[in-house]
Amino acid sequence: MASEDNAQTVSGEPVGQQLQRAREQKGLSAADVAKAQHLRPAVIEAIEAGKYEQIDSELFLKGYVRAYASHVGLDTNALMAELDRELEPLRQKREQEVEANPLVDIERRRRRKRRAAKFTLIVGMLALAAYLVFAFVLPGTDSVLPEDLVEESASDAQPDLDPDNETNLEAEAASAPVDSGTEPAAAVEPETSEPVEASIQPEPAIVEAPEEQPETAVVPAQTLEPALASPVAPAEITDTGRLQITFTGDCWVQISDATGNRLVNSLQRGGDQVDVSGEAPLRVVIGAVDAVGSIRFQGEPVDMSSYRVVNNRSEFTLTI
């Protein structure tokens, strides 16, 4: 019997007709299969008739078909391969509908604006950090003069007191012409020694000047500490939403975040609870609305009556 069923899955017939024939061979009605799979008879009839567009989510459709095929004893792998080929035109049609939806274009613009805002914030903080470095840190290092330059400037300010220069002054004074009516040149020596002593006397005042220079040059270095402490790290902007759902019966649920990452994609049983967090907005698909006990988003209850429900199924988006 199993070999006959496997042959039917590769016979080229539509998937719905193969499932219907296998169900009739086992003597089951559509209501029997729907009851065993916790589905409405209308879902089983839509699958057998090939009206896949009545089931909005391809994920739910594949789950229903796989469970149906397993229930009537067909080869699920071969049947799912044929279902993929049948769904290709429907996928293209839905992609065109999504592209034409104005809400999709609005969401894309919002994402682009968020990326641009983050990029602008990072560039602004880098520019501010660079300005603080050039305005405060670098000028502070240039204002501190090396000790070698201070000593060199002090040595240039001192007069040349070489002993050879002193002897040259005495020789010039001795060689000067002397009148016959004046005293000998020995009387002139005290006059030449006085200018030499006068030129030597300012030495202590000139030497004291370089000792005060290092104290005034070191003062700008005290501004380094506040300049280094002024840059502020950029604050990270996050839009994270938390979703909590409790179930009173069997229900297929799918939750995706703003980046397309699927946070939940499984069948939940009665008494189960889902508690997930992700980047908002969160896209939620509920396969059985009557099996949901409660929904809370960001700690606040969500009123399901405000969302559209078709065939006990609801699909909506939660934003912060």
C-alpha positions in Angstrom: 0.0 0.0 0.0 2.8 2.4 0.8 4.5 1.7 -2.6 1.2 2.6 -4.4 1.0 5.9 -2.4 4.6 6.7 -3.3 3.9 6.1 -6.9 1.1 8.6 -6.8 3.3 11.3 -5.5 5.5 11.2 -8.5 2.7 10.7 -11.1 2.7 14.3 -12.1 -0.8 15.0 -10.7 -1.4 18.2 -8.6 -0.6 17.8 -5.0 -4.2 18.4 -3.9 -5.6 15.6 -6.1 -2.9 13.2 -4.9 -3.9 14.0 -1.3 -7.6 13.7 -2.1 -7.2 10.3 -3.8 -5.1 8.9 -0.9 -7.7 10.1 1.6 -10.6 8.4 -0.4 -8.6 5.2 -0.6 -8.3 5.2 3.2 -12.0 5.8 3.5 -11.6 9.2 5.2 -13.6 12.3 4.8 -12.3 15.9 4.6 -13.8 16.5 8.0 -12.0 13.5 9.5 -8.6 14.8 8.3 -9.4 18.3 9.4 -10.3 17.1 12.9 -7.1 15.0 13.2 -5.0 17.9 12.1 -6.8 20.5 14.3 -7.9 22.4 11.1 -11.1 23.6 9.6 -12.6 21.5 6.8 -12.4 24.5 4.5 -8.6 24.4 4.8 -8.5 20.8 3.7 -10.9 21.5 0.8 -8.8 24.5 -0.4 -5.6 22.3 -0.4 -7.3 19.5 -2.4 -8.7 22.1 -4.9 -5.3 23.7 -5.3 -6.5 27.1 -4.1 -3.4 27.9 -2.2 -4.0 31.6 -2.3 -6.7 31.1 0.3 -3.9 30.2 2.8 -2.0 33.5 3.2 1.2 32.1 4.6 3.3 29.6 2.6 4.9 28.4 5.8 1.5 27.3 7.2 0.5 25.8 3.8 3.6 23.6 3.8 3.0 22.5 7.4 -0.6 21.6 6.6 0.4 19.6 3.4 3.2 17.8 5.2 0.9 16.7 8.0 -1.9 15.8 5.6 0.5 13.6 3.5 1.9 11.9 6.6 -1.7 11.2 7.8 -2.8 9.5 4.6 0.6 7.6 4.1 2.1 9.5 1.2 5.8 10.2 0.6 6.2 13.7 2.2 9.6 14.5 0.6 8.4 13.9 -3.0 5.1 15.6 -2.3 6.8 18.7 -0.9 9.1 18.9 -3.9 6.1 19.0 -6.2 4.4 21.6 -4.0 7.4 23.9 -4.4 7.1 23.7 -8.2 3.3 24.5 -8.0 3.9 27.4 -5.6 6.4 29.2 -7.8 3.8 31.2 -9.8 2.0 32.1 -6.6 5.3 33.4 -5.0 5.9 35.7 -8.0 2.4 37.0 -7.8 2.7 37.7 -4.1 6.1 39.4 -4.6 4.6 41.8 -7.1 1.8 42.6 -4.6 4.3 43.3 -1.9 6.3 45.6 -4.1 3.2 47.5 -5.1 2.1 47.9 -1.4 2.8 51.5 -0.3 3.4 50.4 3.3 6.5 48.5 2.1 7.9 51.6 0.5 7.3 53.6 3.7 9.1 51.0 5.8 12.1 51.1 3.5 12.3 54.8 3.8 12.2 54.6 7.5 15.1 52.1 7.5 17.1 54.3 5.2 16.5 57.3 7.5 17.6 55.3 10.6 20.8 54.3 8.9 21.5 57.8 7.8 20.9 59.1 11.3 23.3 56.6 12.8 26.0 57.4 10.2 25.6 61.2 10.8 25.9 60.7 14.6 29.1 58.7 14.2 30.6 61.2 11.8 29.7 64.1 14.1 31.3 62.4 17.2 34.5 61.7 15.2 34.6 65.3 14.0 34.1 66.6 17.6 36.9 64.3 18.9 39.3 65.5 16.2 38.5 69.1 16.9 39.2 68.7 20.7 42.5 67.0 19.9 43.7 69.7 17.6 42.3 72.6 19.7 43.6 71.5 23.1 46.0 68.5 23.1 48.4 69.5 20.3 48.8 73.2 21.2 49.5 72.2 24.8 52.4 70.0 23.8 54.0 72.7 21.6 53.9 75.3 24.5 56.4 73.4 26.7 59.9 74.5 25.7 62.7 72.0 26.0 65.3 72.6 28.7 68.1 72.8 26.1 66.4 75.8 24.4 66.0 77.6 27.7 69.6 77.2 28.7 70.8 78.3 25.2 68.7 81.5 25.4 70.1 82.2 28.8 73.7 81.8 27.6 73.0 84.2 24.7 71.8 86.9 27.0 75.0 86.9 29.1 77.8 89.4 28.1 81.1 88.1 26.9 83.5 88.3 29.9 86.5 86.6 28.2 89.8 87.6 30.0 91.4 88.2 26.6 88.9 91.1 26.0 89.9 92.6 29.3 93.6 92.7 28.5 92.8 94.2 25.0 91.0 97.1 26.7 94.0 97.7 28.9 96.4 97.7 25.9 94.3 100.2 24.0 94.2 102.5 27.0 98.0 102.3 27.3 98.7 103.0 23.6 96.6 106.2 23.6 98.6 109.4 23.0 99.5 111.4 26.1 100.1 115.2 26.2 103.4 116.4 27.8 101.5 118.6 30.2 99.5 115.6 31.6 100.4 112.9 34.1 101.9 109.5 33.1 99.8 106.8 31.6 99.7 105.1 34.9 97.2 107.7 36.0 94.9 106.6 33.2 94.7 103.0 34.3 92.0 103.6 37.0 89.8 105.3 34.4 90.0 102.2 32.0 89.3 99.7 34.8 86.1 101.5 35.8 84.3 100.7 32.5 85.3 97.1 32.8 83.9 96.8 36.3 80.7 98.6 35.1 80.2 96.0 32.3 80.7 93.2 34.8 78.2 94.5 37.4 75.0 93.7 35.4 75.9 90.0 35.3 73.8 88.9 38.3 70.7 90.7 36.9 71.0 89.0 33.5 71.6 85.5 34.9 68.4 85.7 37.0 66.2 86.1 33.9 66.4 82.5 32.6 65.6 81.1 36.0 62.1 82.6 35.8 61.4 81.5 32.2 60.8 77.7 32.9 58.1 78.6 35.5 56.0 80.7 33.0 56.5 78.1 30.2 55.2 75.1 32.1 51.8 76.8 33.0 50.0 75.9 29.7 50.7 72.2 30.3 48.1 72.2 33.1 45.3 72.4 30.5 46.0 68.9 29.2 43.8 67.0 31.8 40.4 68.7 31.1 41.1 68.5 27.3 41.6 64.8 27.4 38.5 64.2 29.5 36.1 66.2 27.4 35.2 63.7 24.5 32.0 61.8 25.2 31.3 58.4 23.8 28.3 58.3 21.4 25.1 56.8 22.8 23.8 53.7 21.1 20.2 54.0 19.7 18.2 50.8 20.0 14.5 50.0 19.2 13.9 46.6 21.0 10.4 45.3 21.5 9.4 42.5 23.8 6.4 40.2 22.9 4.7 37.8 25.3 2.0 35.3 24.1 0.2 32.6 26.1 -1.8 29.8 24.4 -4.9 27.8 25.4 -4.8 25.4 22.5 -2.7 24.2 19.5 -1.6 27.2 17.4 1.0 27.8 14.7 2.8 31.1 15.3 5.5 33.0 13.4 7.3 36.1 14.8 9.9 38.1 12.8 11.9 41.3 13.7 12.6 44.4 11.6 15.7 42.8 10.1 13.8 39.7 8.9 15.2 37.4 11.6 12.6 34.8 12.6 12.4 34.8 16.4 9.6 32.1 16.6 8.5 29.7 13.9 6.8 26.6 15.4 3.6 25.0 16.6 2.6 25.9 20.1 0.5 23.7 22.4 -2.1 24.6 25.0 -0.4 26.0 28.1 2.8 27.1 26.2 4.1 30.6 26.5 6.3 32.7 24.0 8.5 35.4 25.4 10.8 37.0 22.8 12.6 40.3 22.1 13.8 41.8 18.8 14.3 45.0 16.8 11.0 46.7 16.3 8.7 46.6 14.4 7.7 42.9 15.1 5.7 41.0 12.4 3.3 38.5 14.0 1.4 35.7 12.3 -1.2 33.8 14.4 -2.6 30.5 12.8 -5.4 30.0 15.3 -6.6 33.2 17.0 -9.1 31.3 19.3 -6.2 29.4 20.8 -4.4 32.6 22.0 -4.9 33.3 25.7 -3.2 36.7 25.9 -0.8 38.9 24.1 1.4 41.6 25.7 3.8 43.9 23.9 6.2 46.1 25.9 4.3 45.0 29.0 1.0 46.3 27.7 -1.9 44.0 26.6 -2.7 43.9 22.9 -6.4 44.0 21.8 -6.8 41.4 19.0 -10.2 42.8 18.0 -8.4 45.7 16.4 -6.7 43.4 13.8 -8.2 41.7 10.8 -8.9 38.0 11.3 -9.5 35.7 8.2 -10.3 32.0 8.7 -9.3 32.2 12.3 -5.9 33.5 11.2 -4.5 37.0 11.9 -1.3 38.8 10.6 -0.3 42.1 12.1 2.7 44.3 12.9 3.6 45.8 16.4 5.6 49.0 16.6 7.0 51.0 19.5 
